């Protein structure tokens, strides 16, 4: 088995994130590598420009409770279609509605109310939230 050397700060963060996700640190790293290796809707991997489909939807994601949920955002209608995880296939009229569904699924005991424009990030490696491309 291959071993990876990491600094103490990273090890602590990894252990914390693994506990939050109820997995081992090795399982969390494997999950992160798998997710980073998934092709975007345009067939590219990783930090390419905002991915869009033929309908001009933007690939987005949200990290919550140690899980990454991927989705497609339609700038014309503000609709969010979830494309990964337990909510895959569900469609929401707004980023806020989709954010509430994710929060409600993973943490049903807390209020699901979130600003969806800040909850979702553009899946291009920039770290920008959906708010950064909000029209209006």
KEVEXVEX-420617 format. One line per 2 residues: number of its first residue (from 0); their letters; for each residue x, y, z of N, C-alpha, C, O. Coordinates in nm, 4 decimals. Layout:
N
NUM	A	X:Y:Z:X:Y:Z:X:Y:Z:X:Y:Z ~ ...
end
This chain:
136
0	XX	0.0849:-0.1175:0.0000:0.0000:0.0000:0.0000:0.0895:0.1239:0.0000:0.1857:0.1316:0.0764 ~ 0.0581:0.2181:-0.0838:0.1331:0.3432:-0.0922:0.1018:0.4301:0.0284:-0.0095:0.4267:0.0810
2	XX	0.2001:0.5079:0.0721:0.1805:0.5988:0.1837:0.2055:0.7410:0.1383:0.2869:0.7667:0.0496 ~ 0.1345:0.8317:0.2004:0.1447:0.9725:0.1668:0.1857:1.0478:0.2920:0.1255:1.0293:0.3977
4	XX	0.2867:1.1320:0.2819:0.3318:1.2104:0.3959:0.2669:1.3480:0.3895:0.2752:1.4171:0.2880 ~ 0.2012:1.3876:0.5008:0.1360:1.5179:0.5075:0.1754:1.5867:0.6379:0.2180:1.5210:0.7330
6	XX	0.1612:1.7173:0.6420:0.1976:1.7908:0.7629:0.0900:1.7715:0.8698:-0.0206:1.7259:0.8405 ~ 0.1235:1.8065:0.9928:0.0349:1.7860:1.1077:-0.0969:1.8611:1.0923:-0.2030:1.8071:1.1232
8	XX	-0.0909:1.9836:1.0455:-0.2128:2.0635:1.0286:-0.3083:1.9971:0.9293:-0.4285:1.9883:0.9543 ~ -0.2544:1.9507:0.8173:-0.3368:1.8838:0.7171:-0.3930:1.7531:0.7725:-0.5084:1.7190:0.7464
10	XX	-0.3118:1.6800:0.8489:-0.3573:1.5533:0.9081:-0.4737:1.5770:1.0030:-0.5709:1.5015:1.0026 ~ -0.4644:1.6812:1.0841:-0.5739:1.7129:1.1774:-0.7007:1.7514:1.1023:-0.8102:1.7083:1.1382
12	XX	-0.6858:1.8325:0.9980:-0.8020:1.8729:0.9184:-0.8656:1.7516:0.8501:-0.9880:1.7398:0.8444 ~ -0.7825:1.6629:0.7991:-0.8324:1.5425:0.7328:-0.9059:1.4528:0.8320:-1.0128:1.4004:0.8006
14	XX	-0.8499:1.4351:0.9503:-0.9149:1.3530:1.0526:-1.0489:1.4128:1.0943:-1.1470:1.3407:1.1125 ~ -1.0522:1.5455:1.1092:-1.1775:1.6123:1.1452:-1.2825:1.5934:1.0357:-1.3966:1.5570:1.0642
16	XX	-1.2440:1.6180:0.9117:-1.3384:1.6037:0.7999:-1.3877:1.4596:0.7883:-1.5046:1.4357:0.7583 ~ -1.2989:1.3648:0.8120:-1.3380:1.2230:0.8046:-1.4394:1.1899:0.9143:-1.5371:1.1193:0.8897
18	XX	-1.4159:1.2411:1.0352:-1.5121:1.2188:1.1446:-1.6479:1.2781:1.1099:-1.7514:1.2161:1.1342 ~ -1.6472:1.3989:1.0527:-1.7729:1.4655:1.0166:-1.8483:1.3861:0.9099:-1.9714:1.3842:0.9088
20	XX	-1.7746:1.3213:0.8210:-1.8373:1.2442:0.7139:-1.8618:1.0988:0.7543:-1.9169:1.0204:0.6770 ~ -1.8201:1.0638:0.8769:-1.8374:0.9275:0.9281:-1.7667:0.8240:0.8411:-1.8212:0.7173:0.8130
22	XX	-1.6447:0.8569:0.7988:-1.5608:0.7661:0.7202:-1.4190:0.7724:0.7755:-1.3891:0.8566:0.8601 ~ -1.3325:0.6851:0.7288:-1.1921:0.6907:0.7686:-1.1216:0.7981:0.6858:-1.1707:0.8359:0.5795
24	XX	-1.0076:0.8472:0.7333:-0.9324:0.9432:0.6518:-0.8976:0.8876:0.5136:-0.9033:0.9606:0.4146 ~ -0.8622:0.7614:0.5060:-0.8297:0.7008:0.3757:-0.9511:0.7001:0.2834:-0.9380:0.7265:0.1639
26	XX	-1.0689:0.6701:0.3377:-1.1904:0.6713:0.2565:-1.2216:0.8123:0.2082:-1.2659:0.8310:0.0948 ~ -1.1987:0.9115:0.2939:-1.2242:1.0497:0.2546:-1.1301:1.0926:0.1421:-1.1730:1.1561:0.0457
28	XX	-1.0025:1.0582:0.1545:-0.9073:1.0918:0.0480:-0.9475:1.0230:-0.0818:-0.9444:1.0852:-0.1880 ~ -0.9851:0.8963:-0.0750:-1.0274:0.8238:-0.1956:-1.1491:0.8907:-0.2579:-1.1573:0.9036:-0.3800
30	XX	-1.2437:0.9333:-0.1747:-1.3647:1.0014:-0.2248:-1.3274:1.1328:-0.2940:-1.3799:1.1643:-0.4008 ~ -1.2364:1.2092:-0.2323:-1.1945:1.3359:-0.2910:-1.1232:1.3155:-0.4238:-1.1454:1.3908:-0.5186
32	XX	-1.0385:1.2151:-0.4310:-0.9688:1.1861:-0.5559:-1.0689:1.1440:-0.6631:-1.0595:1.1883:-0.7776 ~ -1.1642:1.0592:-0.6269:-1.2668:1.0170:-0.7232:-1.3455:1.1367:-0.7745:-1.3687:1.1487:-0.8948
34	XX	-1.3868:1.2255:-0.6839:-1.4659:1.3410:-0.7250:-1.3850:1.4367:-0.8107:-1.4378:1.4950:-0.9054 ~ -1.2588:1.4533:-0.7789:-1.1740:1.5427:-0.8583:-1.1462:1.4849:-0.9956:-1.1122:1.5586:-1.0882
36	XX	-1.1600:1.3549:-1.0098:-1.1308:1.2884:-1.1367:-1.2527:1.2740:-1.2256:-1.2407:1.2302:-1.3401 ~ -1.3710:1.3104:-1.1747:-1.4928:1.2967:-1.2538:-1.4941:1.4004:-1.3652:-1.4616:1.5166:-1.3411
38	XX	-1.5309:1.3608:-1.4866:-1.5398:1.4594:-1.5936:-1.6565:1.5538:-1.5694:-1.7603:1.5137:-1.5167 ~ -1.6388:1.6784:-1.6078:-1.7463:1.7760:-1.6020:-1.8381:1.7500:-1.7215:-1.8048:1.6676:-1.8066
40	XX	-1.9528:1.8179:-1.7300:-2.0418:1.7961:-1.8431:-1.9754:1.8190:-1.9787:-2.0210:1.7645:-2.0793 ~ -1.8689:1.8982:-1.9832:-1.8006:1.9218:-2.1106:-1.6941:1.8168:-2.1368:-1.6251:1.8236:-2.2385
42	XX	-1.6789:1.7182:-2.0459:-1.5831:1.6118:-2.0646:-1.4436:1.6438:-2.0152:-1.3524:1.5631:-2.0335 ~ -1.4241:1.7591:-1.9531:-1.2926:1.7953:-1.9025:-1.2856:1.7605:-1.7547:-1.3883:1.7531:-1.6873
44	XX	-1.1650:1.7391:-1.7043:-1.1456:1.7061:-1.5645:-1.0838:1.8251:-1.4946:-0.9944:1.8906:-1.5482 ~ -1.1329:1.8535:-1.3718:-1.0656:1.9499:-1.2865:-1.1017:2.0946:-1.3101:-1.2180:2.1278:-1.3329
46	XX	-0.9999:2.1822:-1.3046:-1.0196:2.3257:-1.2968:-1.0286:2.3976:-1.4283:-0.9561:2.4946:-1.4502 ~ -1.1129:2.3545:-1.5144:-1.1345:2.4240:-1.6408:-1.2275:2.5423:-1.6185:-1.2806:2.5580:-1.5085
48	XX	-1.2488:2.6261:-1.7196:-1.3442:2.7354:-1.7051:-1.4825:2.6814:-1.6734:-1.5068:2.5623:-1.6928 ~ -1.5746:2.7652:-1.6250:-1.7064:2.7149:-1.5887:-1.7628:2.6274:-1.6990:-1.7769:2.6698:-1.8137
50	XX	-1.7948:2.5040:-1.6614:-1.8454:2.4093:-1.7595:-1.9912:2.4382:-1.7894:-2.0700:2.4657:-1.6989 ~ -2.0258:2.4317:-1.9146:-2.1650:2.4492:-1.9526:-2.2033:2.3388:-2.0490:-2.1186:2.2842:-2.1196
52	XX	-2.3298:2.3070:-2.0513:-2.3800:2.2097:-2.1467:-2.4267:2.2846:-2.2704:-2.4134:2.4067:-2.2792 ~ -2.4812:2.2107:-2.3653:-2.5326:2.2735:-2.4868:-2.6410:2.3757:-2.4542:-2.6613:2.4709:-2.5296
54	XX	-2.7106:2.3567:-2.3424:-2.8152:2.4508:-2.3031:-2.7589:2.5675:-2.2225:-2.8355:2.6467:-2.1677 ~ -2.6271:2.5796:-2.2145:-2.5598:2.6881:-2.1430:-2.5777:2.6809:-1.9928:-2.5780:2.7841:-1.9257
56	XX	-2.5926:2.5608:-1.9385:-2.5993:2.5454:-1.7938:-2.4578:2.5430:-1.7369:-2.3639:2.5001:-1.8039 ~ -2.4435:2.5883:-1.6153:-2.3140:2.5987:-1.5497:-2.3011:2.4874:-1.4462:-2.3916:2.4658:-1.3656
58	XX	-2.1877:2.4166:-1.4490:-2.1608:2.3138:-1.3491:-2.1291:2.3815:-1.2159:-2.0445:2.4706:-1.2088 ~ -2.1985:2.3378:-1.1101:-2.1790:2.3926:-0.9763:-2.1679:2.2774:-0.8772:-2.1984:2.1626:-0.9096
60	XX	-2.1238:2.3096:-0.7565:-2.1185:2.2096:-0.6512:-2.1367:2.2776:-0.5162:-2.1204:2.3988:-0.5021 ~ -2.1711:2.1952:-0.4174:-2.1795:2.2424:-0.2792:-2.1161:2.1364:-0.1906:-2.1433:2.0173:-0.2058
62	XX	-2.0319:2.1799:-0.0986:-1.9741:2.0910:0.0018:-2.0480:2.1163:0.1320:-2.0485:2.2279:0.1839 ~ -2.1107:2.0110:0.1844:-2.1861:2.0248:0.3080:-2.1763:1.8961:0.3872:-2.1986:1.7874:0.3339
64	XX	-2.1428:1.9088:0.5147:-2.1323:1.7945:0.6050:-2.0377:1.6865:0.5505:-2.0608:1.5672:0.5701 ~ -1.9326:1.7291:0.4830:-1.8329:1.6353:0.4330:-1.8689:1.5685:0.3016:-1.7987:1.4778:0.2571
66	XX	-1.9768:1.6117:0.2391:-2.0204:1.5536:0.1119:-2.0235:1.6611:0.0042:-2.0594:1.7757:0.0310 ~ -1.9868:1.6247:-0.1146:-1.9951:1.7164:-0.2286:-2.1160:1.6771:-0.3126:-2.1320:1.5610:-0.3502
68	XX	-2.1999:1.7746:-0.3411:-2.3154:1.7551:-0.4282:-2.2909:1.8377:-0.5531:-2.2618:1.9570:-0.5441 ~ -2.3024:1.7762:-0.6680:-2.2830:1.8456:-0.7956:-2.4191:1.8724:-0.8588:-2.5154:1.7987:-0.8380
70	XX	-2.4237:1.9806:-0.9367:-2.5496:2.0200:-0.9991:-2.5211:2.1027:-1.1237:-2.4071:2.1411:-1.1499 ~ -2.6261:2.1293:-1.1993:-2.6190:2.2184:-1.3147:-2.7142:2.3344:-1.2904:-2.8292:2.3151:-1.2511
72	XX	-2.6646:2.4546:-1.3141:-2.7427:2.5771:-1.2946:-2.7754:2.6367:-1.4299:-2.6876:2.6509:-1.5149 ~ -2.9015:2.6716:-1.4501:-2.9456:2.7360:-1.5732:-2.9599:2.8860:-1.5473:-3.0537:2.9280:-1.4794
74	XX	-2.8667:2.9684:-1.6013:-2.8730:3.1129:-1.5761:-3.0014:3.1782:-1.6271:-3.0431:3.2812:-1.5741 ~ -3.0632:3.1210:-1.7271:-3.1844:3.1801:-1.7836:-3.3060:3.1657:-1.6944:-3.3919:3.2538:-1.6913
76	XX	-3.3138:3.0545:-1.6214:-3.4308:3.0275:-1.5377:-3.3991:3.0215:-1.3891:-3.4904:3.0231:-1.3065 ~ -3.2703:3.0146:-1.3535:-3.2207:2.9966:-1.2164:-3.2460:2.8560:-1.1637:-3.2259:2.8307:-1.0449
78	XX	-3.2891:2.7652:-1.2486:-3.3159:2.6272:-1.2105:-3.1861:2.5549:-1.1794:-3.0846:2.5761:-1.2456 ~ -3.1902:2.4683:-1.0771:-3.0753:2.3862:-1.0393:-3.1173:2.2395:-1.0466:-3.2128:2.1973:-0.9815
80	XX	-3.0440:2.1630:-1.1270:-3.0678:2.0194:-1.1402:-2.9521:1.9471:-1.0734:-2.8376:1.9597:-1.1170 ~ -2.9807:1.8715:-0.9680:-2.8770:1.8005:-0.8946:-2.8355:1.6771:-0.9745:-2.9196:1.5997:-1.0202
82	XX	-2.7035:1.6603:-0.9905:-2.6515:1.5541:-1.0773:-2.5695:1.4482:-1.0044:-2.5197:1.3552:-1.0679 ~ -2.5543:1.4602:-0.8721:-2.4784:1.3577:-0.7994:-2.5327:1.3434:-0.6577:-2.6045:1.4297:-0.6072
84	XX	-2.4966:1.2334:-0.5962:-2.5340:1.2097:-0.4573:-2.6756:1.1593:-0.4421:-2.7422:1.1285:-0.5409 ~ -2.7221:1.1507:-0.3176:-2.8542:1.0945:-0.2903:-2.9701:1.1756:-0.3465:-3.0810:1.1240:-0.3597
86	XX	-2.9456:1.3016:-0.3796:-3.0522:1.3859:-0.4359:-3.0453:1.3940:-0.5884:-3.1174:1.4724:-0.6500 ~ -2.9590:1.3133:-0.6486:-2.9420:1.3133:-0.7945:-3.0763:1.2972:-0.8645:-3.1591:1.2145:-0.8265
88	XX	-3.0953:1.3789:-0.9681:-3.2190:1.3722:-1.0451:-3.3255:1.4709:-0.9995:-3.4254:1.4910:-1.0686 ~ -3.3050:1.5315:-0.8853:-3.4027:1.6297:-0.8366:-3.3745:1.7665:-0.8980:-3.2596:1.8040:-0.9210
90	XX	-3.4805:1.8382:-0.9231:-3.4709:1.9689:-0.9856:-3.5357:2.0710:-0.8939:-3.6379:2.0434:-0.8311 ~ -3.4756:2.1897:-0.8866:-3.5269:2.2954:-0.7990:-3.5380:2.4252:-0.8764:-3.4578:2.4520:-0.9659
92	XX	-3.6364:2.5051:-0.8423:-3.6624:2.6303:-0.9141:-3.5577:2.7371:-0.8892:-3.5492:2.8343:-0.9642 ~ -3.4768:2.7200:-0.7833:-3.3780:2.8226:-0.7500:-3.2590:2.7599:-0.6785:-3.2696:2.6493:-0.6256
94	XX	-3.1457:2.8297:-0.6767:-3.0311:2.7819:-0.5992:-3.0639:2.7693:-0.4498:-3.0141:2.6795:-0.3819 ~ -3.1470:2.8593:-0.4002:-3.1833:2.8547:-0.2587:-3.2662:2.7312:-0.2268:-3.2454:2.6675:-0.1235
96	XX	-3.3595:2.6970:-0.3139:-3.4381:2.5757:-0.2939:-3.3514:2.4509:-0.2967:-3.3709:2.3594:-0.2167 ~ -3.2555:2.4472:-0.3888:-3.1641:2.3324:-0.3984:-3.0740:2.3256:-0.2753:-3.0466:2.2168:-0.2246
98	XX	-3.0279:2.4408:-0.2272:-2.9441:2.4443:-0.1073:-3.0219:2.3895:0.0126:-2.9686:2.3113:0.0913 ~ -3.1464:2.4306:0.0258:-3.2299:2.3816:0.1350:-3.2495:2.2317:0.1302:-3.2535:2.1656:0.2339
100	XX	-3.2618:2.1779:0.0101:-3.2781:2.0330:-0.0041:-3.1521:1.9592:0.0404:-3.1610:1.8557:0.1063 ~ -3.0357:2.0115:0.0049:-2.9092:1.9485:0.0446:-2.8939:1.9531:0.1965:-2.8631:1.8518:0.2591
102	XX	-2.9153:2.0708:0.2556:-2.9027:2.0851:0.4005:-3.0030:1.9937:0.4710:-2.9676:1.9242:0.5662 ~ -3.1273:1.9939:0.4245:-3.2305:1.9108:0.4852:-3.1998:1.7624:0.4771:-3.2353:1.6862:0.5670
104	XX	-3.1343:1.7215:0.3700:-3.1001:1.5799:0.3557:-2.9902:1.5389:0.4538:-3.0033:1.4391:0.5246 ~ -2.8827:1.6161:0.4574:-2.7677:1.5773:0.5383:-2.7794:1.6150:0.6856:-2.7158:1.5521:0.7702
106	XX	-2.8585:1.7152:0.7173:-2.8702:1.7604:0.8558:-3.0146:1.8014:0.8825:-3.0439:1.9201:0.8970 ~ -3.1055:1.7028:0.8893:-3.2487:1.7341:0.9007:-3.2877:1.8044:1.0307:-3.3984:1.8574:1.0407
108	XX	-3.1997:1.8056:1.1294:-3.2346:1.8681:1.2570:-3.2060:2.0178:1.2608:-3.2399:2.0841:1.3589 ~ -3.1441:2.0723:1.1557:-3.1167:2.2166:1.1527:-3.2059:2.2828:1.0477:-3.2599:2.2170:0.9587
110	XX	-3.2194:2.4126:1.0606:-3.2987:2.4871:0.9628:-3.2323:2.4751:0.8258:-3.1122:2.4991:0.8136 ~ -3.3085:2.4383:0.7223:-3.2504:2.4230:0.5889:-3.2344:2.5552:0.5144:-3.1849:2.5561:0.4017
112	XX	-3.2747:2.6655:0.5740:-3.2717:2.7937:0.5050:-3.1286:2.8417:0.4840:-3.0539:2.8624:0.5796 ~ -3.0919:2.8589:0.3581:-2.9588:2.9048:0.3199:-2.9731:2.9973:0.1995:-3.0683:2.9854:0.1222
114	XX	-2.8801:3.0875:0.1842:-2.8732:3.1688:0.0632:-2.8060:3.0821:-0.0428:-2.6846:3.0623:-0.0392 ~ -2.8835:3.0312:-0.1357:-2.8313:2.9409:-0.2375:-2.7262:3.0032:-0.3265:-2.6403:2.9326:-0.3792
116	XX	-2.7312:3.1334:-0.3443:-2.6335:3.2013:-0.4292:-2.4947:3.1972:-0.3670:-2.3944:3.2031:-0.4382 ~ -2.4885:3.1872:-0.2347:-2.3605:3.1766:-0.1645:-2.3262:3.0321:-0.1278:-2.2095:3.0004:-0.1047
118	XX	-2.4255:2.9455:-0.1223:-2.4075:2.8044:-0.0856:-2.3384:2.7268:-0.1970:-2.2530:2.6422:-0.1701 ~ -2.3745:2.7549:-0.3212:-2.3203:2.6821:-0.4371:-2.1964:2.7520:-0.4915:-2.1890:2.8749:-0.4931
120	XX	-2.0987:2.6724:-0.5363:-1.9767:2.7246:-0.5984:-1.9707:2.6792:-0.7434:-2.0224:2.5733:-0.7789 ~ -1.9076:2.7598:-0.8255:-1.8895:2.7250:-0.9664:-1.7821:2.6172:-0.9746:-1.6768:2.6293:-0.9121
122	XX	-1.8080:2.5136:-1.0504:-1.7180:2.3979:-1.0575:-1.6092:2.4205:-1.1619:-1.6021:2.3505:-1.2630 ~ -1.5237:2.5211:-1.1348:-1.4142:2.5503:-1.2277:-1.2808:2.5680:-1.1555:-1.1818:2.6093:-1.2158
124	XX	-1.2791:2.5365:-1.0263:-1.1561:2.5470:-0.9495:-1.1264:2.6868:-0.8976:-1.0251:2.7069:-0.8307 ~ -1.2122:2.7840:-0.9267:-1.1860:2.9231:-0.8876:-1.2280:2.9539:-0.7446:-1.1789:3.0499:-0.6853
126	XX	-1.3177:2.8741:-0.6887:-1.3691:2.9024:-0.5555:-1.4789:3.0072:-0.5543:-1.5298:3.0426:-0.4480 ~ -1.5166:3.0579:-0.6736:-1.6227:3.1590:-0.6814:-1.7582:3.0966:-0.6497:-1.7861:2.9825:-0.6867
128	XX	-1.8411:3.1734:-0.5811:-1.9769:3.1266:-0.5548:-2.0656:3.1593:-0.6760:-2.0274:3.2351:-0.7652 ~ -2.1814:3.1014:-0.6755:-2.2781:3.1265:-0.7813:-2.3168:3.2745:-0.7859:-2.3537:3.3260:-0.8915
130	XX	-2.3083:3.3417:-0.6728:-2.3382:3.4848:-0.6644:-2.2544:3.5645:-0.7668:-2.3002:3.6662:-0.8190 ~ -2.1322:3.5176:-0.7946:-2.0425:3.5930:-0.8813:-2.0905:3.6002:-1.0271:-2.0438:3.6848:-1.1035
132	XX	-2.1824:3.5127:-1.0653:-2.2358:3.5179:-1.2026:-2.3852:3.5474:-1.2045:-2.4507:3.5354:-1.3081 ~ -2.4378:3.5857:-1.0900:-2.5813:3.6134:-1.0786:-2.6191:3.7298:-1.1673:-2.5560:3.8355:-1.1634
134	XX	-2.7209:3.7104:-1.2463:-2.7712:3.8173:-1.3340:-2.8587:3.9140:-1.2573:-2.8949:3.8885:-1.1425 ~ -2.8920:4.0232:-1.3196:-2.9879:4.1109:-1.2564:-2.9349:4.2430:-1.2399:-3.0033:4.3310:-1.1875
end
